[in-house]
Every structure is written in C-alpha cells, then in structure tokens.
Amino acid sequence: MASSESNGEAEMVFNNVFDDAMGASDEVGMAGTGIFGRNSATGTVGDPGTERPSACFTVTITHPNNTPFPVRVVIDFGTVGCPGPGGHTRRGKIITDYTNRLLVPGAIAETSFDGFYIDDIKVEGTHKITNTSSPVNTIPLSRQFTVDVINAKLTKPNGNYTEWNSHKIITQLEGLVTPTVAIDDVFKIEGSAHGRVRRGALLVAWESTITDPLIKRFNCRWIVKGRIRTARLNATVNSPWVAVLDFGNGNCDNLAVITINGVSYNISLH
C-alpha cells in the first residue's frame, strides 16, 4: 500500500510539472494548462523578457543567446505559499529550459527545482519532456511526448520520502486540430516507473507498470481512467505484495480504488 500510494503521489506531482511546462505560454507550449489554466486567476504569460506578477507568483522569461530559443522560464511562487489549482499550495521555483516550442517535433523542455514545495512536500530531481511526434505535415496528424523523471525525491517534514524514476509516453488522442488547450484535449499515458519509499521504519523498493493506459483530460484535474500495477521489487509472479490502482471509468472525480492481494479500498486523490 505504501508503494502504490507513493507512486500515485509522485504521478500527481510530476503530472502537474508537465502541465505547468506545457502551459507557460504559446511561445513555449500551448498556454492554458496547469497553474496557467483559464479557470484560474493567473491568465497567461506576458511578453518574452518581462516579469509579470500574477495572483501570487511571478514568471520570468529570458533568452540567454538573444535568440528565440533556447529560452528559460522561471516560475517563482515565493516563500510564503501560493494556492493553486486542485487546492495545492506551492512555494519556491520551477525552472524550465526549452530548446524550441514544445509543439515542434524534437523540442525538449527540461525542468529543475529550486527550493520548491507542493503543500509540505519538497520536490527534487529533473523532469524532461521530448516531443516525439511525427514530422510536421505528416498525415494523419499526431502529437506525442516522451516524459522522463530522473532521480526525483519527494520529502515530507517527518523525514518520510519517495525516490522515483519514471519513463512515460504521452499521446494526444483528441483536440489535435485546435492550436491551444481546449476542453476537447485528451491524452493517453503509457509507461513504467520504479523507486523506493520510506514510511517510518519501513523502507521498500518497488516498480510499477501502467497496465491500462491512463486517460487525462485537460478539463479535469485528475486522471479519469486507467490502471497502474505496483509490486515490490523482484516480486514473484504469485507474490501477495502487489497493488493495482484503478482510476475509474472516465468520470471526472478524485476517486480511485486500490486493490491489494484481492482486497479493495476506496481512496481519494489529492
């Protein structure tokens, strides 16, 4: 249970990082996702090279070579705590370097963290998005991203932590013809992860695989469908130390079911 819960928590944190990196502006992605969602009070980023105050964070865009790319975007949530989408509070900085606009095949966005917390969880590691779509003008139109989380660590005030590495393929299923994020944008997520979790005296290594693709709609805060199988590292085929996290049947809600050794528990996602 600890392994599955920690994997789910890491998925939540780094799904948010993907949304923030993608949604910073039309210059680097497709404005309107994550903390830049159109339903938030933040709007979208201003002109390149400017620092724009928002509800409780600032965004700075710089061009180190005085060329359109590479470009660096720094989101500074301050030191007090900045409420955002999903009821989560953020502080510290998210720093993303883009080689090109993320909608361009081959573009890369690499994110690091400077004293960054979501709620009381300290976030460390590297988040890398690579556009692995087919070349421009390919018919039929496709959009796909490879997302790697490298040497991540999520640390809580009591010393408990999750170490996490992840490799995912994110494929857009719907909304391809619209240039910006819209309510019809739907993505499929496939891949695997591995890590360790510490809960008090418990320290366990685990690995997880998405057995049914996760479905993410940009008009919903949570994964709406799909399953993740999590097992203790090197577990045998018949080991009872296996958990399956089921995100549901497509409804937009924070409800999920975790099943461990045949016993199911209803849980709420943050």
N, C-alpha and C positions, 0 to 999 in steps of 0.2 A: 504494500500500500504506500509506504514511504517513497519507493522508487517511482511509482506511477504518478503520485501527487507532485513530486519534484519535477518530473518530466513535463507534466501539464503546466506547472508554474513557469518553467523555462520557455515552453512554447508560447505562453501568453506574453512574457516579457519581450521576446525577440520577434514575435509577430507584430508587436507594437513598433519595434525599431524598423521593421520593413515598411510599415505604413508611414512612419514619420520620414524615412529617407525618400520614399516614393512621392510623398505628398508635399514636400517643402515648397515647390513652385513648378510652374510649367517649364521653366528654364532647365531644370534638372530632372524632372519626372512628369507627373500629372497631378497638378495641385488639387487638394481636396481630400486627402486621406490622413488618418491618424489624428494628431493634435491640430492639423490644419483642416479638419473636416468642416464641411459647410454648415453643419449643425452646431459647431462650437462658436465661441465668441472671437476666434482668432482670425478668421478670414484667410487670406493667402499672403505670401511674402511679397514685399515691395520690390523696387528696382534693384538690380545687382549692384553690389558695392555699398549698399546702405544698411544701416542697422535700424530695424523697425521695432519699437516697443509694442507689445500686444497686451492681452488681459493680464498676464503675469510672467511672460517670458520674452526674450529678445532673440532675434535671428540676425546673424551677420553673414554676409556673402562676400567672399574675396576671390580674386583671380591672381594667383601667385605669379604667373607669367605675363599678365596683362593681355591674355588671350581668352576667348570664350571658355575654353577648357584647357587644363584642369580647373575645377572650381571647388572651393571649400565652403561648406555650410556649417555654422556653429549655432546650435540651439542652446541657449543659456536659460535655465529655469530658476536661477538664483539660488540662494542658500536657505530660504525660509520654507519653501514648499509651494508648488504651483498645482492647483487642482486641474484635472483634465478629463477627457472622455473616459467613460467607464467607471468614474468615481475614484480614479487613482491619482495620487499626489506625486509630483516629480520635483527633484532638485538636482543641481549640478549641470554638467554639459554633455551633450551628444555632438560629436564631431564627425562629419562625413565628407570624404573626398571623392569627387566624381570625375571620371575620365571623359565622359560625354553624357548627353541626356539619356536617361535610363531606358527610354523607349527605342533607342537606337541599338540594333544588334551589335554585340561585342562590348557595349558600355559596361563599366564596373563602378560600383559605389562601395567604398569601404568605410565602416563606421567604428570609431573607438569611443571611449567614455572617460570623462574627467570628473571624478567625484560625483558620479551620477547614481541617484537612488530613485526607485519607484516604490512608493509607500516607504517601508522601512528596509527594503532590500537593496543592498549595494550591488551594482551591476559592473562586472569587469569582463574583458575579452574583446574579440574582434568579430564584427558582423560584415559579411561580404556578399553583395548582390552582383551577379553577372548576367547580362541579357544574353540568353542562348537561343533567341528566336531565329527563325529562318531569315535569310537575307531580305532586304526591303524589296517590295513588289512581287514577292512570292505569292502565288495563288494556290490554295486558299490562304488568306491572311492568318498568321499565327502570332502568338506572343507568349514567351516562356522565359522564366528566370531560374537560374541556379543560385541557391542561397546556402552559404556555409557559415556556421557559427564555430569559431575556433577558440579553444581554451577559455571558455566562458566560466565565470564563477558568480553565483548569486549567494550573498552572505547576509544572514539575519543578525539582529543585535545580540541574540543569545549565543552566537557562535555556530549555530547550525548553518550548513551551506549545501549548495548543489554545484558540482562541477559538470560541465556539459559541452559536448561537441556534436554538431548536427550537420547533415547534408540533405538538402531538400530540392525537389524540382517543383516549381510553381507554374502552372499552365493556365492561361486565361481561357475560360470556356464561353463566356458571354460578354457582350458590351464592347467588342473589338472595333466596331465602326465609329464609336464616339471618341473624340480626341481627349476628353477629360474624364475624370471619375464620375460615374453616373450610377443611379440605383440599379441598373441592369448589369453591372460588372460582377462577374462570378469567377472565382479561381479554384482550381484543383491543386491540392498539395500532396506530394508523394515523397517518400524517403525514409531515413532512419536516423537514429541518434544513439549516443552512449554516454555514460557518465558515472558519477558517484554521488551519494547523498549521505550527509551526516545528520542524524537526529539524536542528540544526547549521546549516549554510549553506543548507538547503532551507527555503523559505517558499512555501507553496502554498495557494490558496483553493479551496474545494470546496463542493459541495452534495449532499445525499443525500435519497433518497425511499424510503419503505417500499413495496416493490412487492408483497409478500405480507404480510398482516398478521402482526405479531409476537404470539405467544401466551405469556402469562405466567400461570403457576400459582403460587398463594401457598404451595404445599407444595414449591416448588423454588426454589433461589437464582438460577437463570439463566433467561433467555428460552429456551423449549423449541422454538420453531418460528418460521418466517418468514424473510423476506429483505429486505436493505437494499441499494439500489444507490447507490454513491457515485462521483461524477465530478468532475474538475477543473472549476472554474467556467467557464461558457461553452464547454464542450467540444462539439465537433460530434457528430452522431449516430454517425458511424463512428470516433470517436476511440478509440485503444487505452487512453487514460487513464481507464479505467472499472473499478471493482471491485464485485463482488457478494458480500456476506457472508450466508451461509446458516447459520441456527441449528439446522438439523436437522429431524427428522421427529416431534418431540414427546417424545423421551426426556429425562429429567431428567439432564443432564450438562453439563460445561463445554466441550464440544467443538463446534467450528464449522469451516466451510470457507470460505475466501476465494478467489475466482476473479478473476484479473486478466488481461485480454486472452486469455482461453481457458485459462490455466494455473491449476490449483487447488493450494491449500496448506492443510493441516490446521493449525488453531491451537487454543490453549486459552484460554478466557475466564477473567478474574480474578474 
